Amino acid sequence: MSHLTSHPPTISIANLLKKLHKPEVYGRADAKEIAASFALIFEENQLSHIQTATFLTLLTTTLRDRDADVIAACAAQMRHAALPIDTRRLQATIRPCHEGTYHGGLCDIVGTGGSIHQTYNISTTASLIASSLLLMSKHGNRAQTSVSGAADILSSIMPKPPNLAAATAENIVQIYEKSTYAFLFAPNFHPGMRLAAPVRREMGIRTIFNLLGPLAHPIEELVEARVVGVADGTLGPVFAEALRIPSASKPLEKRKAMVIAGCEGLDEISCAGPTDCWMLRETGIEQFQLGPSDFGFPVYPLNMIRGGTPTENAKILMRLLEGKLDRDDPILRVVLMNAAAMLVVSGICEADTSNMGAADDGAVIKGRGPGEGRWKEGVRRAQWAIESGAALQSLRAFTEISNNLASS
């Protein structure tokens, strides 16, 4: 028997399905109504699997899953369904850090996936580099559309990988007591997602779930800055607007964000050509393009940054963090570009002085590029994180505390 008939529903959303199917007859469903029904997916025995599949399909075929207000409202429901975290205790644990316009909040660099290019794990590596200077909170999962997802590469690090299962809602505070980096493995924080898994498997198509991950950070209240990649450039302004939609818990100045879309269909800043960018500003959304030259680098074709299996990518990751890649290696440079973007968006590159630690010459690059960003200063700081060993130490600290928690 199909999984789609595995349990009887207790709630029917037939009226909403009719509105989505024929809005000209039944009226247009608003975002609040759609999100309320979406929330039922995370509860046991609320919706039948058939209604869930129909609902998700209609959101896709009617393009309502590309409405900013729908994406924002459904992401809010997904966060609400996540396991609770003691944010007050976590806030008290976070060490104050004020540099430039960065205030020491959590930061994330994440993409929607969906690229056909099978590139190396760029944003995961960039997040580790950025954690030398920022408090990184990388929200991710195993591969959905690629060979090697964020969780896959981290779990493949040798000789001893971090224990991703140990980072949970209950002990995330303990992790940040010892580490400036945490990987928030999505299944650990969003248990309700397992209820949607059978339906998604049998549907076999991308749905709104494939878009919500970057906006469903389980510690959203404390996220100060993020870079969000979308493989489909038409989603760029949609995501930017979804991030701008007011939140009662967080003022706009603490919702720093840039949405990026490499013009070749990458959910990263591309080394092969221009990248469309949408930066949140207090006055609206500023759109501009970034190219490799804005970071001080030449263009490289995408086949030079192609990834492999999680094990192969983990080996590249460790060589990169150990400073063993040539300075002109295309993978190193595309990672530096994306790490630099995270540093710029956080505001830390706005500092006119620099005292990162040993080997920092303090020579801040104050020149500005598109969007008034100090992109080359971001690269300088990211290079320091690798060459000083600070990025590798961030990984080691997370590895140690996660394994200690797992064995305690």
C-alpha positions as CSV (number, residue, x, y, z in Angstrom):
1,M,0.0,0.0,0.0
2,S,1.3,3.5,-0.8
3,H,2.6,5.6,2.0
4,L,0.1,8.3,0.9
5,T,-2.7,6.5,2.6
6,S,-1.0,5.6,5.8
7,H,-3.2,7.4,8.2
8,P,-6.6,9.1,8.4
9,P,-6.6,12.9,8.6
10,T,-8.1,14.8,11.5
11,I,-8.1,18.1,9.5
12,S,-9.2,18.8,6.0
13,I,-7.7,21.7,4.0
14,A,-10.0,21.1,1.0
15,N,-11.2,24.7,1.0
16,L,-7.7,26.0,0.7
17,L,-6.8,23.5,-2.0
18,K,-9.8,24.8,-4.0
19,K,-8.6,28.4,-3.6
20,L,-5.2,27.4,-4.8
21,H,-6.6,25.4,-7.7
22,K,-9.2,28.0,-8.9
23,P,-8.7,31.3,-7.2
24,E,-10.9,33.0,-9.7
25,V,-13.8,30.9,-8.4
26,Y,-13.1,30.4,-4.7
27,G,-11.0,33.5,-4.0
28,R,-7.3,33.9,-3.6
29,A,-5.7,32.3,-0.5
30,D,-3.6,34.7,1.5
31,A,-0.1,33.9,3.0
32,K,-1.5,33.6,6.5
33,E,-4.0,30.9,5.4
34,I,-1.3,29.0,3.4
35,A,1.1,29.1,6.3
36,A,-1.5,27.9,8.8
37,S,-2.1,24.8,6.6
38,F,1.7,24.4,6.1
39,A,2.2,24.2,9.8
40,L,-0.1,21.1,10.0
41,I,2.5,19.1,8.1
42,F,4.7,19.1,11.1
43,E,2.0,17.6,13.4
44,E,1.2,14.0,13.7
45,N,-2.0,12.8,12.0
46,Q,-3.2,16.3,11.1
47,L,-3.2,16.1,7.3
48,S,-3.5,13.1,5.0
49,H,-0.5,12.5,2.9
50,I,-2.7,12.9,-0.2
51,Q,-3.7,16.4,0.9
52,T,-0.1,17.2,1.8
53,A,1.1,16.2,-1.6
54,T,-1.7,18.1,-3.3
55,F,-1.0,21.2,-1.3
56,L,2.7,21.2,-2.0
57,T,2.1,20.5,-5.7
58,L,-0.4,23.3,-6.0
59,L,2.0,25.8,-4.3
60,T,4.6,24.9,-6.9
61,T,2.4,24.8,-10.0
62,T,0.6,28.1,-9.1
63,L,4.0,29.7,-8.2
64,R,2.6,30.7,-4.8
65,D,5.8,29.2,-3.4
66,R,7.6,32.1,-5.1
67,D,5.6,34.8,-3.3
68,A,7.8,36.6,-0.7
69,D,5.0,36.7,1.9
70,V,4.2,33.0,1.5
71,I,7.9,32.0,1.8
72,A,8.3,34.3,4.9
73,A,5.1,33.0,6.6
74,C,5.9,29.3,5.9
75,A,9.5,29.8,7.1
76,A,8.2,31.3,10.3
77,Q,5.9,28.3,10.8
78,M,8.9,26.0,10.2
79,R,10.9,27.8,12.8
80,H,8.0,27.7,15.3
81,A,7.8,24.0,14.9
82,A,11.6,23.6,15.7
83,L,12.8,22.4,19.0
84,P,13.0,25.3,21.5
85,I,16.4,26.8,22.4
86,D,17.2,28.8,25.5
87,T,18.1,32.0,23.6
88,R,18.5,34.0,26.8
89,R,21.1,31.6,28.1
90,L,22.8,31.5,24.7
91,Q,22.8,35.3,24.5
92,A,24.5,35.5,27.9
93,T,27.1,33.0,26.7
94,I,28.0,34.9,23.5
95,R,31.2,36.9,24.1
96,P,30.7,40.6,23.1
97,C,32.4,41.5,19.9
98,H,32.0,44.9,18.3
99,E,34.1,45.6,15.2
100,G,33.1,47.8,12.4
101,T,29.3,47.5,12.4
102,Y,29.3,43.8,13.5
103,H,27.8,43.4,17.0
104,G,28.8,39.8,17.7
105,G,25.5,38.1,16.6
106,L,25.2,34.7,14.9
107,C,26.0,34.6,11.2
108,D,25.1,32.0,8.5
109,I,26.1,31.5,4.8
110,V,23.8,29.0,3.1
111,G,22.2,28.2,-0.2
112,T,19.0,26.6,-1.5
113,G,20.8,24.0,-3.5
114,G,19.5,23.1,-6.9
115,S,22.6,23.9,-9.0
116,I,23.4,21.4,-11.7
117,H,27.2,22.2,-11.6
118,Q,28.2,19.9,-8.7
119,T,30.8,22.3,-7.4
120,Y,32.9,21.9,-4.3
121,N,31.4,22.6,-0.9
122,I,32.0,26.4,-1.1
123,S,29.7,27.8,1.5
124,T,30.5,25.2,4.2
125,T,34.2,26.0,3.8
126,A,33.6,29.7,3.8
127,S,31.6,29.4,7.0
128,L,34.6,27.8,8.7
129,I,36.9,30.5,7.5
130,A,34.5,33.2,8.6
131,S,34.2,31.7,12.1
132,S,37.7,32.9,12.9
133,L,36.2,36.4,13.1
134,L,32.5,35.9,13.4
135,L,30.2,33.7,15.5
136,M,29.1,31.3,12.8
137,S,25.9,29.2,13.0
138,K,25.8,27.1,9.9
139,H,22.4,25.6,9.3
140,G,22.5,22.7,6.9
141,N,21.7,19.1,5.9
142,R,23.0,16.2,3.9
143,A,23.0,16.4,0.1
144,Q,19.5,16.9,-1.4
145,T,20.4,17.8,-5.0
146,S,24.2,17.3,-5.1
147,V,26.8,14.6,-4.3
148,S,28.2,16.2,-1.2
149,G,26.1,18.3,1.2
150,A,27.3,20.4,4.1
151,A,26.8,17.6,6.6
152,D,28.4,15.0,4.3
153,I,31.7,16.8,3.9
154,L,32.0,17.6,7.7
155,S,31.2,14.0,8.6
156,S,33.9,12.8,6.2
157,I,36.8,14.8,7.8
158,M,39.6,12.5,8.8
159,P,41.0,11.3,11.1
160,K,38.2,12.5,13.4
161,P,35.2,14.4,12.2
162,P,33.0,16.6,14.3
163,N,30.0,14.8,15.8
164,L,27.1,16.5,14.1
165,A,24.5,14.6,16.1
166,A,25.9,16.1,19.3
167,A,24.8,19.7,18.3
168,T,21.3,19.8,19.6
169,A,18.8,22.4,20.9
170,E,19.7,21.2,24.5
171,N,23.4,21.7,24.3
172,I,24.0,24.4,21.7
173,V,24.9,26.7,24.5
174,Q,27.7,24.4,25.6
175,I,29.1,24.3,22.1
176,Y,29.3,28.1,21.9
177,E,31.0,28.2,25.3
178,K,34.0,26.4,23.6
179,S,33.6,27.2,19.9
180,T,32.9,30.1,17.6
181,Y,31.5,27.6,15.1
182,A,28.5,25.4,15.2
183,F,26.9,23.3,12.6
184,L,23.2,23.0,13.1
185,F,22.2,19.7,11.5
186,A,18.7,20.4,10.4
187,P,17.1,17.0,11.5
188,N,18.4,17.7,15.0
189,F,16.4,20.9,15.2
190,H,13.4,20.3,13.0
191,P,12.0,16.9,14.0
192,G,8.7,17.6,12.3
193,M,10.4,17.4,9.0
194,R,10.3,13.6,9.3
195,L,6.6,13.7,8.9
196,A,6.9,15.3,5.5
197,A,9.7,13.0,4.3
198,P,7.6,10.1,3.0
199,V,5.4,12.5,0.9
200,R,8.5,14.3,-0.5
201,R,10.1,11.0,-1.4
202,E,7.1,9.8,-3.3
203,M,6.5,13.1,-5.0
204,G,10.0,13.2,-6.4
205,I,9.9,16.9,-7.3
206,R,11.2,20.1,-5.7
207,T,8.7,21.9,-3.5
208,I,8.6,24.8,-1.2
209,F,10.6,22.7,1.3
210,N,13.6,23.0,-1.0
211,L,13.4,26.8,-0.6
212,L,12.8,27.2,3.1
213,G,16.0,25.8,4.6
214,P,18.0,29.1,4.4
215,L,15.1,31.0,6.1
216,A,14.4,28.4,8.8
217,H,17.3,28.9,11.1
218,P,16.4,27.5,14.5
219,I,18.1,30.3,16.3
220,E,16.7,33.1,14.1
221,E,16.3,35.4,17.0
222,L,20.0,35.8,17.4
223,V,21.1,35.7,13.7
224,E,22.6,39.1,12.9
225,A,23.8,38.5,9.3
226,R,23.5,36.0,6.5
227,V,24.4,35.4,2.9
228,V,21.8,33.3,1.1
229,G,22.5,31.7,-2.2
230,V,19.8,30.9,-4.8
231,A,20.5,28.8,-7.9
232,D,17.5,30.3,-9.7
233,G,18.2,34.0,-10.1
234,T,14.5,34.9,-10.4
235,L,14.2,34.0,-6.7
236,G,16.8,36.6,-5.7
237,P,14.4,39.5,-5.2
238,V,11.8,37.2,-3.7
239,F,14.2,36.0,-1.0
240,A,15.4,39.5,-0.4
241,E,11.8,40.7,0.1
242,A,11.0,37.7,2.3
243,L,14.0,38.7,4.5
244,R,12.8,42.2,4.7
245,I,9.3,41.4,5.9
246,P,9.1,42.8,9.5
247,S,9.7,40.5,12.4
248,A,8.5,41.5,15.8
249,S,11.5,40.0,17.5
250,K,14.2,41.6,15.4
251,P,14.7,45.1,14.0
252,L,16.0,45.5,10.4
253,E,19.5,46.6,11.4
254,K,19.9,43.2,13.0
255,R,18.7,41.4,9.9
256,K,21.7,42.1,7.7
257,A,21.5,40.0,4.6
258,M,22.6,39.6,1.0
259,V,21.0,37.2,-1.5
260,I,23.3,36.0,-4.3
261,A,22.8,34.1,-7.5
262,G,25.7,33.2,-9.8
263,C,24.6,33.8,-13.4
264,E,25.5,30.3,-14.4
265,G,22.9,28.9,-12.0
266,L,25.0,28.8,-8.9
267,D,23.8,29.4,-5.4
268,E,27.2,30.9,-4.6
269,I,29.3,33.9,-5.7
270,S,30.7,32.7,-9.0
271,C,34.3,32.6,-10.1
272,A,33.3,32.2,-13.7
273,G,31.4,35.4,-14.3
274,P,29.0,37.9,-12.7
275,T,26.9,37.2,-9.6
276,D,23.6,39.0,-9.1
277,C,23.3,40.4,-5.5
278,W,20.4,41.8,-3.5
279,M,21.5,43.6,-0.4
280,L,19.1,44.6,2.4
281,R,19.2,48.2,3.3
282,E,17.2,50.2,5.7
283,T,15.6,52.1,2.8
284,G,14.9,49.0,0.7
285,I,16.8,46.4,-1.4
286,E,19.8,47.4,-3.4
287,Q,20.6,45.2,-6.5
288,F,24.1,45.1,-8.0
289,Q,26.5,42.6,-9.6
290,L,29.8,41.3,-8.3
291,G,32.5,39.7,-10.4
292,P,35.8,38.0,-9.5
293,S,37.7,41.2,-10.2
294,D,35.9,43.0,-7.4
295,F,37.7,40.6,-5.1
296,G,41.0,41.0,-6.9
297,F,40.9,37.7,-8.8
298,P,40.7,36.6,-12.4
299,V,37.9,34.5,-13.9
300,Y,38.0,30.7,-13.6
301,P,35.7,28.3,-15.5
302,L,33.4,26.3,-13.3
303,N,35.0,23.0,-14.2
304,M,38.0,24.1,-12.2
305,I,35.9,24.2,-8.9
306,R,34.0,21.0,-9.5
307,G,33.7,18.8,-6.4
308,G,33.7,15.1,-5.8
309,T,32.5,12.7,-3.2
310,P,32.2,13.8,0.5
311,T,35.5,12.1,1.2
312,E,37.3,13.7,-1.7
313,N,35.9,17.2,-0.7
314,A,36.9,16.7,2.9
315,K,40.5,16.1,1.8
316,I,40.4,19.3,-0.2
317,L,38.9,21.1,2.8
318,M,41.6,20.0,5.2
319,R,44.4,20.9,2.7
320,L,42.8,24.3,2.2
321,L,42.6,25.0,6.0
322,E,46.1,23.7,6.5
323,G,47.3,26.3,3.9
324,K,48.5,23.6,1.5
325,L,46.6,24.8,-1.6
326,D,48.5,27.2,-4.0
327,R,47.4,30.8,-3.5
328,D,46.1,30.9,-7.1
329,D,44.1,27.6,-6.7
330,P,40.6,28.2,-8.1
331,I,38.8,26.4,-5.3
332,L,40.7,28.5,-2.7
333,R,39.9,31.7,-4.5
334,V,36.2,31.0,-4.9
335,V,36.0,30.1,-1.2
336,L,37.8,33.3,-0.3
337,M,35.3,35.3,-2.4
338,N,32.3,33.7,-0.6
339,A,33.9,34.0,2.9
340,A,34.7,37.7,2.0
341,A,31.1,38.3,1.2
342,M,30.0,36.9,4.6
343,L,32.5,39.1,6.3
344,V,31.4,42.2,4.4
345,V,27.7,41.6,5.1
346,S,28.4,41.1,8.8
347,G,29.8,44.6,8.9
348,I,33.2,43.6,10.3
349,C,35.0,45.0,7.2
350,E,33.7,48.4,8.0
351,A,36.4,48.7,10.8
352,D,39.1,51.1,9.8
353,T,41.6,49.3,12.0
354,S,42.6,45.7,12.2
355,N,44.1,43.6,15.0
356,M,43.1,40.1,14.1
357,G,46.1,38.5,15.8
358,A,49.5,37.2,14.8
359,A,50.5,37.9,11.2
360,D,47.9,40.6,10.8
361,D,49.8,43.6,9.4
362,G,46.8,45.9,10.1
363,A,46.7,47.2,6.6
364,V,43.0,47.6,6.1
365,I,41.9,47.8,2.4
366,K,39.5,50.7,2.5
367,G,38.6,50.7,-1.2
368,R,35.0,50.0,-2.0
369,G,33.3,48.1,-4.9
370,P,29.8,47.4,-6.0
371,G,27.2,47.9,-3.3
372,E,29.8,50.0,-1.5
373,G,31.3,46.8,0.0
374,R,34.9,46.4,1.0
375,W,35.2,43.1,-0.9
376,K,39.0,43.1,-1.1
377,E,39.2,43.8,2.7
378,G,37.0,40.7,3.1
379,V,39.5,38.7,1.1
380,R,42.4,40.0,3.2
381,R,40.7,38.9,6.4
382,A,39.7,35.5,5.0
383,Q,43.3,34.9,3.8
384,W,44.5,35.8,7.3
385,A,42.1,33.3,8.8
386,I,43.7,30.5,6.7
387,E,47.3,31.6,6.8
388,S,47.3,32.2,10.6
389,G,45.8,28.8,11.3
390,A,42.7,30.5,12.9
391,A,40.2,28.8,10.6
392,L,41.7,25.4,11.2
393,Q,41.6,26.0,15.0
394,S,37.9,26.9,14.7
395,L,37.2,23.5,13.1
396,R,39.3,21.7,15.8
397,A,37.4,23.5,18.6
398,F,34.0,22.5,17.2
399,T,35.3,18.9,16.6
400,E,36.5,18.6,20.1
401,I,33.5,20.0,21.9
402,S,31.0,18.0,19.7
403,N,32.8,14.8,20.3
404,N,33.2,15.5,24.1
405,L,29.4,16.1,24.3
406,A,28.7,12.9,22.4
407,S,30.8,10.8,24.8
408,S,29.5,12.4,28.0
